[in-house]
Amino acid sequence: MKIGYPCINNELDCSSSRTFRLASYSEERLIETVEQNLACLRRILEYNVQHGLLFFRLTSDLVPFASHEINKYNWQEHFKMTFRRLGSYIKNNNMRISMHPDQFVVLNSPNEKTVHNSIAELVYQGTVLDLMELDTTAKLQIHGGGAYGDKASAIQRFAEVYHTMLPDAVKTRLCVENDDRTYTLQDCLQLHELTGMPIIFDNLHHECVNNGEPMREAVEMAATTWQPDRDGILMMDYSSQAPNERRGKHVQSIQEQLFHDFLAETEGLDMDIMLEIKDKQESALKARDVAKSLGRLEV
């Protein structure tokens, strides 16, 4: 088991997701910003290795406007060696990496432009992982999308886009996550049957909307969709409900007893856990210690 957190380290005085307004786009601005983002990413990765946090989600904003038509610059070539060195550091330290495109990535949208833009964003993020020379256990994580009044048709439309429009380099990395409103674990299993995509399991989303599956059984079902040689072990997102907030809102700081109980409930199941908790590395360090106390952590 590896434990990690997404995108931002609040202890460090830098960000790997610096950006700028579209109106002020220039190649010089782009190059300067990407240099800063990648330098900060290196610092975050080094922090994580030093603290035993070997799962990390890269920000979607490493390269601002990478999938936008305004960006014609060959950033892939310019930063090729920097990405390769980052990838070598990741591999040498046995880290696991993922990316999670923003909510505008919707493959089953009836709007062709939305689908086109979604694919462009997935190609960009897949290219980042390819430039790092990471294998296909480094994943791109998306949601099922909308139901549009007819979920069965929406699921079929997702599968059609997957098979007819996505490049193979994206398909080998793509995973679908159960969400907190529309796409349950069972819906994601349908998508898996149609596409072969593994399912990233989200425990809080499952608590919000499900088909009655107990938590351990749900984790086991998601785990069966992962092919060890191609995908690695199950990735999952972990959080708990923020008190007195809308259903599905992530808690500010980890509730260690709840996390302990979840690990105890899933004893014997191997997975890498991404903590979607607002205080980022602070909770990840606490979760690391809980997992260590149960003998679950990979070190």
Secondary structure, DSSP 8 states (H G I E B T S, - for coil): --EEEES--TTSS--S-----GGG--HHHHHHHHHHHHHHHHHHHHHHHHTT--EEEE-TTSSTTTTSTT--S-HHHHTHHHHHHHHHHHHHTT-EEEE---TT--TT-S-HHHHHHHHHHHHHHHHHHHHTT--TTSEEEEE----TT-HHHHHHHHHHHHHHHS-HHHHTTEEEE--SSS--HHHHHHHHHHH---EEEEHHHHHHS-SS--HHHHHHHHHTT--HHHH-SEEEEE--B-TTS-TT-B-SS--HHHHHHHHHHTTT--EEEEE--TTTHHHHHHHHHHHHHTT----
